[in-house]
């Protein structure tokens, strides 16, 4: 890791979710990279994120894993930069604790922050997406979103369950209080 970071300037970024430290490295002749550091005992599993990113390579535009190591109780994950402007700066306020989309004039350029990604029930994604739509655009757009997805494919009890479950695990919210999820979506 030290050889990969040698000669780089380091810029501390806001901490990641669940206590991860995040740094931007400006590497002369090699471009930018991002270093995530987490205690091995923390809830942030950088080894699992490394594995998810390796699986996603070639399927979606995601950062390349440049290096991963564990040393003295900490995990270190070095990722390539994905070009683009964070979607929250171009379109909507970014939801904390969610994957970040990177945009350019060409559209979506890539996705970062895959620490909690996995294969799961689609209702979990629908619940979180509906909550994001509700917060950023308003309640009226939730119905439009769900209709666009196909209401016949949405189980309201499942989306409510995942909405509440997400609040339990990601209770950190620095914004004003959000409305509770509706029973039907």
C-alpha positions in Angstrom: 0.0 0.0 0.0 2.8 2.4 0.9 4.4 2.1 -2.6 1.0 2.8 -4.3 0.5 5.9 -2.2 4.1 7.2 -2.3 4.5 10.7 -3.5 0.7 11.3 -3.3 -0.9 14.3 -1.7 -3.6 13.3 0.7 -6.9 15.1 1.2 -9.2 14.1 4.0 -12.9 13.8 2.9 -15.9 13.6 5.2 -16.0 10.3 7.0 -17.9 7.5 5.4 -20.9 5.8 7.0 -20.3 3.6 10.0 -17.0 5.3 10.9 -14.9 4.7 7.7 -12.2 7.3 7.1 -12.0 8.4 3.5 -9.1 10.1 1.7 -8.6 11.4 -1.9 -5.1 10.7 -3.2 -3.6 12.9 -5.9 -1.0 10.6 -7.4 1.5 12.3 -9.8 1.3 10.5 -13.1 -1.3 8.0 -11.9 -4.4 10.2 -11.4 -6.7 10.3 -8.4 -7.5 7.4 -6.2 -9.6 7.0 -3.0 -8.4 5.3 0.2 -11.0 3.9 2.7 -9.8 2.9 6.1 -11.9 1.0 8.6 -11.3 -0.8 11.9 -11.6 -4.6 11.3 -14.0 -4.7 14.3 -16.3 -2.1 12.7 -19.6 -2.7 10.9 -17.9 -1.5 7.7 -16.6 -4.5 5.9 -14.1 -3.3 3.3 -13.2 -6.9 2.3 -16.8 -7.5 1.4 -16.9 -4.2 -0.6 -13.7 -5.3 -2.4 -15.4 -8.6 -3.4 -18.6 -6.8 -4.5 -16.6 -4.4 -6.7 -14.6 -7.2 -8.2 -17.8 -9.0 -9.1 -19.4 -5.7 -10.5 -16.3 -5.0 -12.8 -17.5 -5.3 -16.4 -21.2 -5.3 -15.3 -21.5 -1.7 -14.1 -19.1 1.3 -14.2 -17.6 1.0 -10.7 -14.2 1.9 -9.2 -11.4 -0.6 -9.8 -9.9 -2.1 -6.7 -6.2 -1.1 -6.8 -5.2 -2.7 -3.6 -6.6 -4.2 -0.3 -4.7 -5.0 2.8 -5.2 -5.5 6.5 -2.7 -4.2 9.0 -2.7 -3.7 12.8 -6.5 -4.0 13.2 -7.5 -1.9 10.2 -8.6 -2.6 6.6 -7.3 -0.4 3.8 -9.1 -0.3 0.4 -7.6 1.7 -2.4 -10.0 2.5 -5.3 -9.6 4.1 -8.7 -11.5 7.3 -9.4 -14.6 7.1 -11.5 -15.0 10.2 -13.6 -18.1 12.3 -13.3 -20.0 14.8 -11.1 -21.8 13.4 -8.1 -25.5 13.2 -8.9 -26.4 15.1 -5.7 -24.5 18.1 -7.1 -26.2 17.8 -10.6 -29.8 16.7 -9.7 -31.0 16.0 -6.2 -29.7 16.2 -2.7 -27.8 13.0 -2.1 -29.3 10.6 0.5 -26.8 9.9 3.1 -25.8 6.2 3.4 -26.7 5.4 -0.2 -24.7 4.5 -3.2 -23.5 7.6 -5.1 -24.2 8.0 -8.8 -21.6 9.9 -10.9 -22.9 11.9 -13.9 -21.5 13.7 -16.8 -23.0 15.2 -20.0 -23.0 11.6 -21.3 -25.2 10.3 -18.5 -24.4 8.0 -15.7 -20.6 7.4 -15.6 -20.3 5.2 -12.6 -21.4 4.2 -9.2 -19.4 4.3 -5.9 -20.0 3.3 -2.3 -20.9 -0.4 -2.6 -20.1 -1.3 1.0 -23.6 -2.7 1.7 -24.6 -3.8 -1.8 -25.8 -7.3 -2.3 -28.5 -9.5 -3.9 -31.7 -9.1 -2.0 -35.5 -8.7 -2.2 -36.4 -6.0 -4.7 -38.7 -4.5 -2.2 -35.7 -3.3 -0.1 -34.5 -1.2 -3.1 -38.0 0.0 -3.8 -38.6 1.1 -0.2 -35.3 3.1 -0.2 -35.9 4.5 -3.6 -39.4 5.6 -2.7 -38.1 7.2 0.4 -35.5 9.1 -1.6 -38.2 10.2 -4.1 -40.4 11.3 -1.2 -37.7 13.4 0.5 -36.3 15.0 -2.7 -39.4 15.5 -4.8 -42.4 15.1 -2.5 -45.1 12.5 -1.7 -46.9 13.0 -5.0 -44.0 11.6 -7.0 -43.8 8.4 -5.0 -47.0 7.1 -6.7 -45.5 8.1 -10.1 -42.3 6.3 -9.3 -44.2 3.1 -8.2 -46.5 3.2 -11.2 -43.5 3.5 -13.5 -42.0 0.4 -11.8 -45.4 -1.4 -12.1 -47.6 -1.4 -9.1 -48.6 -5.0 -9.7 -45.0 -6.0 -8.8 -44.9 -4.1 -5.5 -46.0 -5.6 -2.2 -46.8 -2.6 0.2 -46.2 -4.7 3.3 -42.7 -5.6 2.1 -41.8 -2.0 1.2 -43.0 -0.8 4.6 -41.0 -3.6 6.4 -37.8 -2.6 4.5 -38.3 1.1 5.1 -38.6 0.5 8.8 -35.7 -2.0 8.8 -33.5 0.6 7.1 -34.3 3.2 9.7 -33.2 0.7 12.4 -29.8 0.2 10.8 -29.2 3.7 9.4 -30.6 5.7 12.2 -28.1 8.5 11.7 -29.8 11.3 9.9 -28.7 14.9 10.1 -31.5 16.3 8.1 -34.9 17.4 9.3 -37.3 14.6 10.3 -38.7 12.7 7.3 -42.3 11.7 7.0 -43.0 8.1 7.8 -43.5 5.6 5.0 -47.1 5.1 3.9 -48.7 1.8 4.4 -49.2 1.4 0.6 -45.7 2.1 -0.6 
